[in-house]
Amino acid sequence: MKKKCDLLIHNAQLITCADNGSEFGLVEQGAVACDQGKIVWMGASDQISAFAANTSIDANNNIVTPGLIDCHTHLVFAGSRANEFAMRLAGASYEAIAQAGGGILSTVKATRAACLEQLVESTCQRLAHLKSQGVMTVEIKSGYGLDFDSELKMLAAARAAGERMGMDVKTTLLAAHAIPPEFADDRPGYVSLICQEIIPHVAKHKLADAVDAFCEGIGFSVAETRQIFDAAARWGLPVKLHADQLSDLGGAGLVAEYGGLSADHIEYTSLNSVQKMAEHHTIATLLPYAFYALQETKKPPIKAFREWGIDMAIATDSNPGTAPTTNLLQCLHMACTQFGLTVEEAILGVTINAAKALGIDDEKGSIEVGKASQMVLWDTDQIADLVYWQGQTLVKQTFK
């Protein structure tokens, strides 16, 4: 009696991204069987006669990977900040633009004025390009509302856009992105609003999967970030952090102390913080497009991450100011050319390590029995093509 399954992919180079002793978790001439949304078997293609599949796909020795994951984005927003690009070209710094009333607060004004449906529509357009690149799971942050109603509107738009596009969206509350204009002279008041009203409501109604903050000289101090993390812990929400992007405030070490999912940006992260990240298994999320767009020169401590066994994820950081992109595959290329990652590190950075950065590695990020059957068949037999080749989609078929 043959085993029945919904989908059988065979004659594939399976890039499982699982720790099976081979580079990339490679299974040559591999096959994978899926049923009712789960992977139920994987092995050698010469064993597939044991299965009767509703749909059988011959991969023709091409690459099959897990569905890609973009684990750090700001996809929900309104308005444009193209003028800031010209300002930076003229020599203005990120900090100077923000202090002059540009930056995050200019996007806040436009996002507050947009209705829910407008935000959903524009987010769907951005998700569509990510989806065309084999991305199946996306993290989307709030943080351009900076008041109770607008933050909730952003979280609602993120989930609605994901449903409309058939993509899995993990939402992150980033109310601590900047101090809103109405609290310009009352920082403690805004932190109190986040801790006492926004986080409790979001947790009670399960509107976000995590809490984030921008811990930086132009953002929130270490003490303020601790208050926000303490509130998140009281309400059972995991934390992550925009850490050490422009200076070393010890943000990566701080989020690690709270058992945080990830420290993101981390260009200025110190060895002391790296050691804390290793101790608490906090993921290092690299955002090479923002590094490129801001013309930064201080690179993340990749060598230290390797030496201390810290897993590295890669994401687009898609946002209107410092990372105007929805091209995750280009970010893989940049992570290798700018930061010196290997092809294997890059691929793991948008699969299993990105899943770890979202706390979903028990269900996604690798091709393993029991995990979600989300996979991509690529029109190439060279895994390096996913990192190397630019400007042409290599996605042949997706399975979800």
C-alpha positions as CSV (number, residue, x, y, z in Angstrom):
1,M,0.0,0.0,0.0
2,K,1.5,3.3,-1.1
3,K,1.5,6.3,1.2
4,K,-0.7,9.1,0.0
5,C,0.5,12.7,0.0
6,D,-0.6,16.0,-1.5
7,L,2.8,16.9,-3.0
8,L,5.9,15.1,-3.9
9,I,9.0,16.9,-5.2
10,H,11.8,14.7,-6.5
11,N,15.0,14.7,-8.5
12,A,16.0,17.9,-6.6
13,Q,19.1,19.4,-5.0
14,L,17.5,19.9,-1.6
15,I,19.0,22.8,0.2
16,T,17.4,21.8,3.5
17,C,19.2,24.4,5.7
18,A,19.1,21.8,8.4
19,D,22.2,20.6,10.3
20,N,22.8,17.2,8.6
21,G,26.6,17.5,8.3
22,S,26.5,18.8,4.7
23,E,27.0,22.3,3.5
24,F,23.6,24.1,3.3
25,G,22.1,20.8,4.6
26,L,22.3,19.6,1.0
27,V,20.6,16.4,0.0
28,E,21.6,15.5,-3.6
29,Q,19.0,13.8,-5.7
30,G,16.6,14.4,-2.9
31,A,12.9,14.2,-2.6
32,V,10.3,15.6,-0.2
33,A,6.7,14.6,0.5
34,C,4.1,17.0,1.9
35,D,0.6,16.4,3.2
36,Q,-1.9,18.8,4.7
37,G,0.6,21.7,4.8
38,K,3.4,19.7,6.5
39,I,6.5,17.9,5.4
40,V,5.9,14.3,6.1
41,W,9.0,12.6,4.6
42,M,12.3,13.4,2.9
43,G,15.0,11.3,1.5
44,A,16.5,10.0,-1.7
45,S,14.6,10.2,-5.0
46,D,15.0,6.4,-5.6
47,Q,12.6,5.8,-2.7
48,I,9.6,7.8,-4.0
49,S,7.9,4.7,-5.4
50,A,6.5,4.3,-1.9
51,F,4.3,7.4,-2.4
52,A,1.2,8.1,-4.3
53,A,1.0,11.9,-4.7
54,N,-1.8,14.1,-5.9
55,T,0.8,16.4,-7.4
56,S,4.3,15.2,-8.4
57,I,7.0,17.6,-9.5
58,D,10.3,16.6,-11.2
59,A,12.8,19.3,-10.2
60,N,15.2,18.2,-13.0
61,N,18.2,18.5,-10.6
62,N,17.4,22.1,-9.8
63,I,17.7,23.7,-6.4
64,V,14.8,23.5,-3.9
65,T,15.1,25.7,-0.7
66,P,12.8,26.5,2.1
67,G,10.6,29.5,1.5
68,L,12.6,32.7,2.2
69,I,12.0,34.9,5.2
70,D,12.5,38.6,5.4
71,C,12.8,39.1,9.2
72,H,13.1,42.9,9.5
73,T,11.0,45.3,7.5
74,H,9.0,48.5,7.9
75,L,6.7,47.8,4.9
76,V,3.6,49.7,6.2
77,F,4.0,53.5,5.6
78,A,2.6,56.4,3.6
79,G,4.4,59.2,1.8
80,S,7.8,59.5,0.3
81,R,11.2,60.6,1.5
82,A,13.0,60.7,-1.8
83,N,14.0,64.3,-1.0
84,E,16.2,63.0,1.9
85,F,18.1,60.9,-0.6
86,A,19.1,64.1,-2.4
87,M,20.0,65.7,1.0
88,R,22.3,62.8,1.9
89,L,24.0,63.1,-1.4
90,A,24.6,66.7,-0.6
91,G,26.3,65.7,2.6
92,A,23.6,65.8,5.2
93,S,23.8,63.1,7.9
94,Y,21.0,60.8,9.0
95,E,21.1,62.6,12.4
96,A,21.0,66.1,10.8
97,I,18.0,65.2,8.6
98,A,16.1,63.9,11.6
99,Q,16.9,66.9,13.7
100,A,15.7,69.2,10.9
101,G,12.2,67.6,11.1
102,G,12.8,65.0,8.4
103,G,13.5,61.3,8.8
104,I,11.0,59.2,10.7
105,L,8.7,62.0,11.8
106,S,8.0,63.0,8.2
107,T,6.7,59.5,7.5
108,V,4.7,59.6,10.7
109,K,2.8,62.6,9.5
110,A,1.9,60.9,6.2
111,T,1.1,57.5,7.8
112,R,-1.2,59.1,10.4
113,A,-3.1,60.8,7.6
114,A,-3.6,57.6,5.5
115,C,-6.6,55.4,6.0
116,L,-6.3,51.6,6.7
117,E,-7.1,50.6,3.2
118,Q,-4.5,52.9,1.7
119,L,-1.9,51.4,3.9
120,V,-3.0,47.9,3.0
121,E,-2.9,48.6,-0.7
122,S,0.6,50.1,-0.7
123,T,1.9,47.3,1.6
124,C,0.5,44.7,-0.8
125,Q,2.5,46.3,-3.6
126,R,5.7,45.9,-1.6
127,L,4.9,42.4,-0.6
128,A,4.3,41.4,-4.2
129,H,7.9,42.0,-5.1
130,L,9.2,40.1,-2.1
131,K,6.8,37.2,-3.0
132,S,8.2,37.1,-6.5
133,Q,11.6,36.4,-5.0
134,G,10.5,33.4,-3.1
135,V,9.8,35.2,0.2
136,M,6.9,33.5,2.0
137,T,7.3,35.0,5.5
138,V,7.8,38.7,6.4
139,E,8.2,40.6,9.6
140,I,6.5,44.0,9.5
141,K,7.0,46.6,12.2
142,S,4.8,49.5,13.3
143,G,6.6,52.7,14.3
144,Y,5.3,55.3,11.9
145,G,2.2,56.0,13.9
146,L,3.6,56.9,17.3
147,D,0.2,57.2,18.9
148,F,-2.2,54.7,20.2
149,D,-4.6,54.5,17.3
150,S,-2.1,54.9,14.5
151,E,0.2,52.2,15.9
152,L,-2.8,49.8,16.0
153,K,-3.8,50.8,12.5
154,M,-0.3,49.9,11.2
155,L,-0.4,46.5,12.9
156,A,-3.8,45.8,11.4
157,A,-2.7,46.9,7.9
158,A,0.3,44.6,8.1
159,R,-1.8,41.5,8.9
160,A,-4.5,42.4,6.4
161,A,-1.9,42.8,3.6
162,G,-0.4,39.5,4.5
163,E,-3.7,37.8,4.2
164,R,-4.5,39.4,0.9
165,M,-1.2,38.4,-0.6
166,G,-1.2,34.9,0.8
167,M,2.0,35.5,2.8
168,D,2.7,34.8,6.5
169,V,3.3,38.1,8.4
170,K,4.7,38.4,11.8
171,T,4.0,41.8,13.4
172,T,6.3,43.8,15.7
173,L,5.3,46.7,17.8
174,L,7.8,49.5,17.3
175,A,6.1,52.4,19.0
176,A,9.5,53.2,20.5
177,H,10.8,54.3,17.0
178,A,11.0,58.0,17.7
179,I,9.5,60.6,20.1
180,P,6.3,62.0,18.5
181,P,5.9,65.8,18.1
182,E,3.3,66.1,20.8
183,F,5.6,64.6,23.3
184,A,8.7,66.5,22.3
185,D,8.9,68.1,25.8
186,D,7.7,65.0,27.6
187,R,9.8,61.9,26.8
188,P,8.8,60.1,30.1
189,G,5.1,60.7,29.1
190,Y,5.5,58.9,25.8
191,V,7.5,56.0,27.3
192,S,4.7,55.7,29.9
193,L,2.1,55.7,27.1
194,I,3.9,52.8,25.4
195,C,4.4,50.8,28.6
196,Q,1.1,51.4,30.3
197,E,-1.4,51.6,27.4
198,I,-0.1,50.5,24.0
199,I,1.8,47.3,25.0
200,P,-0.9,46.0,27.3
201,H,-3.6,46.5,24.6
202,V,-1.5,44.9,21.9
203,A,-0.7,41.9,24.2
204,K,-4.3,41.5,25.3
205,H,-5.6,41.5,21.7
206,K,-2.7,39.6,20.3
207,L,-2.0,42.3,17.7
208,A,1.8,41.9,17.7
209,D,4.2,39.0,18.0
210,A,7.1,41.0,19.5
211,V,8.2,44.4,20.8
212,D,11.1,46.4,19.3
213,A,12.8,49.8,20.0
214,F,15.3,52.1,18.4
215,C,18.0,52.3,21.0
216,E,20.2,55.1,19.8
217,G,21.3,58.7,20.5
218,I,18.5,60.0,18.2
219,G,16.1,57.4,19.4
220,F,15.6,55.9,22.9
221,S,18.2,55.7,25.7
222,V,19.2,52.5,27.4
223,A,17.1,53.4,30.4
224,E,14.0,54.0,28.3
225,T,14.6,50.8,26.4
226,R,14.8,48.9,29.6
227,Q,11.4,50.3,30.7
228,I,9.9,49.2,27.4
229,F,11.4,45.8,27.6
230,D,10.2,45.4,31.2
231,A,6.7,46.2,30.1
232,A,7.0,43.7,27.2
233,A,8.1,41.0,29.7
234,R,5.2,41.7,32.0
235,W,2.8,41.1,29.1
236,G,4.6,38.0,27.8
237,L,5.9,39.5,24.5
238,P,9.4,38.7,23.2
239,V,11.7,41.6,22.3
240,K,14.2,42.5,19.6
241,L,16.1,45.7,19.1
242,H,17.5,48.2,16.6
243,A,20.9,48.1,18.3
244,D,24.3,49.8,17.8
245,Q,23.5,51.2,14.3
246,L,25.1,54.6,14.7
247,S,27.0,54.2,18.0
248,D,27.7,51.7,20.7
249,L,25.2,52.1,23.5
250,G,25.4,48.4,24.4
251,G,22.1,47.8,22.8
252,A,22.9,44.3,21.5
253,G,24.0,43.3,25.0
254,L,20.9,44.8,26.5
255,V,18.5,42.9,24.3
256,A,20.5,39.7,24.9
257,E,20.0,40.2,28.7
258,Y,16.3,40.1,28.1
259,G,16.6,36.9,26.1
260,G,15.7,38.8,23.0
261,L,15.1,37.2,19.6
262,S,17.6,39.4,17.7
263,A,19.8,42.4,17.7
264,D,19.5,44.3,14.4
265,H,22.0,46.5,12.5
266,I,24.8,46.0,15.1
267,E,27.5,47.8,13.2
268,Y,29.0,49.3,16.4
269,T,28.5,46.2,18.6
270,S,31.3,45.6,21.1
271,L,32.9,42.3,22.0
272,N,31.2,42.5,25.5
273,S,27.8,42.6,23.8
274,V,28.8,39.9,21.4
275,Q,29.6,37.6,24.3
276,K,26.1,38.4,25.9
277,M,24.5,37.6,22.6
278,A,26.3,34.2,22.5
279,E,25.3,33.5,26.1
280,H,21.6,34.1,25.4
281,H,21.4,32.8,21.8
282,T,20.4,36.2,20.4
283,I,20.5,36.3,16.6
284,A,22.5,39.0,14.8
285,T,20.4,40.5,12.0
286,L,22.4,42.2,9.3
287,L,20.9,44.9,7.3
288,P,23.3,45.6,4.5
289,Y,21.1,47.8,2.3
290,A,20.7,50.4,5.1
291,F,24.5,50.3,5.5
292,Y,24.9,50.9,1.8
293,A,22.2,53.6,1.5
294,L,23.6,55.6,4.5
295,Q,27.2,55.1,3.1
296,E,28.4,53.8,6.4
297,T,31.9,52.6,6.9
298,K,31.7,50.8,10.3
299,K,30.9,47.2,9.6
300,P,29.3,44.6,11.9
301,P,31.9,42.5,13.8
302,I,31.4,39.4,11.6
303,K,34.6,37.7,12.7
304,A,33.5,38.0,16.4
305,F,30.0,36.6,15.5
306,R,31.7,33.6,13.9
307,E,34.1,33.1,16.8
308,W,31.3,33.2,19.4
309,G,29.0,31.0,17.4
310,I,26.3,33.6,16.8
311,D,23.8,32.9,14.0
312,M,23.4,35.7,11.5
313,A,20.2,36.6,9.7
314,I,19.9,39.0,6.8
315,A,16.9,41.2,6.0
316,T,16.0,44.1,3.8
317,D,15.1,46.7,6.5
318,S,12.7,47.9,3.8
319,N,11.7,51.4,4.8
320,P,11.1,54.8,3.1
321,G,14.2,56.5,4.5
322,T,17.3,54.4,4.8
323,A,16.5,51.2,2.9
324,P,14.1,51.9,0.0
325,T,14.2,48.3,-1.3
326,T,12.1,45.2,-1.5
327,N,14.9,43.2,-3.0
328,L,16.0,40.5,-0.5
329,L,18.2,38.7,-2.9
330,Q,20.2,41.8,-3.5
331,C,20.7,42.1,0.2
332,L,22.2,38.6,0.1
333,H,24.7,39.8,-2.5
334,M,25.4,42.9,-0.4
335,A,26.0,40.9,2.8
336,C,28.6,38.9,1.0
337,T,30.3,41.7,-0.9
338,Q,30.1,44.3,1.9
339,F,30.4,42.3,5.1
340,G,32.3,39.2,3.8
341,L,29.7,36.5,4.4
342,T,30.0,33.2,2.6
343,V,27.3,32.0,0.2
344,E,26.2,29.4,2.8
345,E,26.0,32.1,5.6
346,A,23.8,34.2,3.2
347,I,21.4,31.4,2.4
348,L,21.1,30.4,6.1
349,G,20.5,34.1,6.8
350,V,17.2,34.2,5.0
351,T,16.0,30.7,6.0
352,I,16.7,29.0,9.3
353,N,18.5,31.9,11.0
354,A,15.8,34.4,9.9
355,A,13.2,32.0,11.4
356,K,15.2,32.0,14.6
357,A,15.1,35.8,14.6
358,L,11.3,35.6,14.6
359,G,11.1,32.7,17.0
360,I,9.4,30.5,14.4
361,D,12.3,28.0,13.7
362,D,10.3,25.1,15.1
363,E,7.9,25.5,12.2
364,K,9.8,27.2,9.3
365,G,13.2,28.0,7.9
366,S,14.3,24.5,6.9
367,I,13.1,21.5,5.0
368,E,12.6,19.0,7.8
369,V,9.8,16.5,8.7
370,G,7.1,18.2,10.7
371,K,7.7,21.7,9.4
372,A,5.5,23.8,7.1
373,S,5.7,22.7,3.5
374,Q,6.8,26.1,2.2
375,M,9.5,25.7,-0.5
376,V,10.9,27.3,-3.6
377,L,12.0,25.6,-6.8
378,W,14.7,27.7,-8.4
379,D,15.6,27.7,-12.1
380,T,19.2,26.9,-11.5
381,D,21.3,24.0,-10.2
382,Q,23.9,26.4,-8.6
383,I,23.0,27.6,-5.2
384,A,25.4,30.5,-5.5
385,D,23.2,31.9,-8.2
386,L,20.7,33.1,-5.6
387,V,23.4,35.3,-4.1
388,Y,25.5,36.1,-7.2
389,W,23.0,36.8,-10.0
390,Q,21.2,40.2,-9.9
391,G,18.2,41.6,-11.8
392,Q,16.5,38.5,-12.9
393,T,14.2,36.3,-11.0
394,L,15.2,32.7,-10.7
395,V,12.1,31.5,-9.0
396,K,10.5,28.8,-11.1
397,Q,7.7,27.7,-8.7
398,T,6.7,28.1,-5.1
399,F,4.9,25.6,-2.9
400,K,2.8,26.5,0.1
